[in-house]
């Protein structure tokens, strides 16, 4: 049975993430130490103690990447390997590490900069994001187009066919919400996020990231990586361009799952903090065998599924 590893995105962070396996497994501790050395601060302290930094984008992103890579390395050390990989937004960088294309130390430095660029691109209060539930995608896209006369608003995350997140400038998003109500949308949930990610408001972040990406070396991928931006297998020559575009382009998650299925994937392991992606998969296709790795219990359950 072919298996894909999926990696957590921003928003999955919580105090104590990774702590249990950190205390039990040397490979997890080594990964945290490696990140701390690159970044110049204690990654274990950031992840395991109450602090304000964990929810600040420039710290959140390297923290989730570190936890996810640590868990992936632990699975690899036990002999479990993926036939394809993908991640939700930030998780795409973990997927590239898992594919062999990106060195972990390069990745953790890169996402710290990416986080800072994203945090600074749209100052607090200038943008917002709203999850639109159980509304046809065509309706959402049409409404965003109409509301964009007031400013930037567009679909930012195609999470499942029943959940699409829109984002952009406050006035334009508010207008889109009113139009969606008139169009019959019954349930819309404002999201507690630090910025309108994956919209045109992140253009300066994309431009800054492009400069940094020019300095990073990407090696040949050992397994296919599905791009958030195209929902297709990444081409080696396009990695830098896709990562630049990804910051301000919508995340096409449920289409990416369709691509995994086309590759023959029948089993998916979510790796990293939280279970957001597991929830999405259940809504997208219940026939996919789903497990996750977040602590010793879920690790044991995943080993039982993979064995």
N, C-alpha and C positions, 0 to 999 in steps of 0.2 A: 504494500500500500504506500503510495507516494505521500510524502509529508512536507508541509510548508511551515516555516517559523514566521510568526508575525510579531512585531515589536511595538511596544507602547509608545504613545505620543504624549505631548505636554498636557497637563491636567490630571494625569494619573498619579502625580506625586503625593506622598503623605509622610508625616514624621514616623520614622522607624522602618521605612521601606528598605528591604534587603538585610535587616539587622540579624535575623535568625540564621540565615545561611552564611552571613559574614562571620558569625561566631562559630559556625560548624565547619566551614570549608576554607582551606588555605587559598584556593584559587580565587575565591571571592575577595578575600582580604588583599591578595596580591593586586587584583584589578583596582580596588579602591586606592591602594598605595600608589599605583601607577598614575591614576588620575590626580591624586593629591600632589604628586611631584610635578606634573605638568602645569597644574593650575596655581600652585603656591598657597593652597589652603587645604584644610583637613576635610576630605570628602565624607568620611564616616561621621564627623561632627555635624556636617551640614545635613546629612540624611537622618541621623538618629536622635538629634536633640531639638527641642522646641526653639524655633528661630524664625525671623521674618524673611530671611533670604531664600528659603526653599521655594517660596511662591513668586520670587522675582525671576523673570524670564532668563536673565543671563546666568543665574545659578540653577534654575530648574532644569534647563536643557542638559548641561553636563551631568547633573545628578541622575536624571532618568537614563541617560545614555550609559553611565557607569554601572548602574544597577542592572540594566538589561544585558550589557556585554558580560558582566560577571556571571549572570545566570546562564547565558548562552555558552560561555566557556565551560561552565560546570556540566552542562548537558553534553557538550562535545567531548569532555574528558571521560565521560561515561560511555562514549561510543555512539551517541545519537547524532545524526546529521540530517540536514534538510535537503530536499530536492529543489526547493525554491524558497525565496525569502521576500518579505515586504514589511513595511512599517507605516504607521499613521503619522504623517508629517515629520516631526523630529525623529520618529522611529525608523524612517528611511535611512538615516545615518547609521543606526545600529545594524540595519539590514546590509548596508554596504560593508561594514566591518565583518559581519558574518559571511559575506560572499568572498572575502579575501581582497576586495578592491581597495579598502581603506584601512590604514594602520590605526589602531585604537588611540595611540597618543596623538596622532594628527587629528583624529575625529573629535576627541574631547576638547582640544584647543579650538578646533573649528566651530563646534557648536556653542562654546562659550562666547565666541565673537558673534556668531549668528544670533544668539539670544540677546546680546547687547544691541545689535543693529535693529532687531525687531522691536525691542523695548523702546528704543529712541525714535523709531520711524513715525509712530503715531502716539503722541503724548496722551496721558490718561485723560479720559473725558471726551476725546475727539471722535471716538468710534465705539461701536457696540456690535454684538453678535446675538442672534436669536435663532433657536432651533424651531423649525416649522415641522409639525407632525402631521402625518396622514393626509398630505395634500399633493396632488399630481405635480410632478417635476415641471411639466410644461407651464402650469399655472404660476409656479414660483418664479421660473425664469422670465415669464412675460411680465409679471408684476415688478420684478427688479428692474427690468428694462424701462418700464413706465416711470417708476419712482426715481430713476437715475437722473431725471431732469432737475432734481433737487440736490444732487450730489452723488458720491460714489456709493453704490449698493449692488451686491451681486451674491450668487451662491458661493459659499466658501468651503463647505464640506458636504459632499454627497455620501453621507455615512451609510444609510440603508435606504431602500426605496420609500420607507415610511418616515425617515428623519433626514431632513436637509437643513443645514445651517446657512443662514444668510448673514452677511456682515458689511460694514462700511461706515460712512459718516452718520452721526446720530439722527439728524433730520431726515435723511434719505431712508434709513432703516425704519424709523418710526412711520414714515409715509407708506413704505412697503407693507408694514404690519397692518396698518388700517386698510389698505387695499386688499390684503390677503383675507382679512375678516370679511370684507364685502364679497370676496370670491368664495367664501364658504369655509375657510380654515378655522377649525374649532380650537386647536391647541397650539400655542406658541410659547416657548420658554426662553426668556432672556438669560444669556449665559454669563457667568461670573468669570470673565477672561480679562487679561491685562491689555489686550489690543485686538483690533479687527484683522486678525491674521488671515492670510490667503485671499486678500483683496488688493486692489490697486493702491490702497493707502500705504502698502508696504514697499512701494517702488524704490524708495531710497535705500531700504534694507537690502533689496535685491541687488542694487548697484554696488553697495559696499561689499556685499558677500562675493560678488563677481571678482572683485580685486583680490580678495583673500583666496578664493578658489584657484586663482591663477598660480598661487605659490604651492599648491598641494598636489602631490603625486598620487594618481589612482592606478592601481595594478589591475591585471586581468581578473575578471570575476570568475570564481569557481562554480558558482550556481547562479541561476537567473534571479535578477532583482526586478520586482515589478515597480514601475514608477507611479507615484501619486498623481503626477501631472498628466500623464498620457494613459494610465491604466494598462500599459503594455510593458513587455520586457524591455529593460533599459539596454540601449546600445552602448558599448564601451566608449565610443567617441562622443556620446551625448551627455555623459554623466555631469560634467560641470555646468553645461547649459541647463539641464533639467533641474539641478539643485538650485541654480539661480532663479529660474522661473517658478519653482515650487513655492517659494516664500510668498508670492503674490498671486498664485494660481489656485483654483479650487482643488481640494483633495478628492480624488475620484475613488473612494474606498470600495463601494459595492461593485463597481465595474472591475476593479483590481481583483476582487474575489472571483468574478466570472473568468478572468484571464487565468488565475491559478487553476480553476477547474478545467479550463481548456488544455492546461499543461498536464492534466491527469491527477491533480492533487485531490485526495479524498480525506486527508487528515491534517488538522491545523493545531499548532501549539502556540499559544500566546505567551510571550516571554517579556517579563518586566512587571512593574507595579500595577496593581488594579486588574479589573476584568472587563474593561470597556469594550475591547475588541471581541471578546467572547460573546458579549451581549449583542453586538452588531451581527456577528456570524449567525447566531440563532435566528435573527430576524431575516437574514439574507438567504440562508439555505440550511435547513435543519438536517439534511442528509450528511453534511460534513461532520466528521468525528472531531470533537473539540476538547482540548485540555489546555492547561496553562501551568506556568512555573512562576511562583511568587514567594514561596516559603517551603519548608521541608514537606509539609502535607501535600501540597499541589505538585511538588517535585516527584514524590512517590507515586502519586496518581498518574502523572504523565509517564513515568517509567513503566508503569503497568500497561498503559495504553500503547506505548512504543515497542515494548518487548515482544 
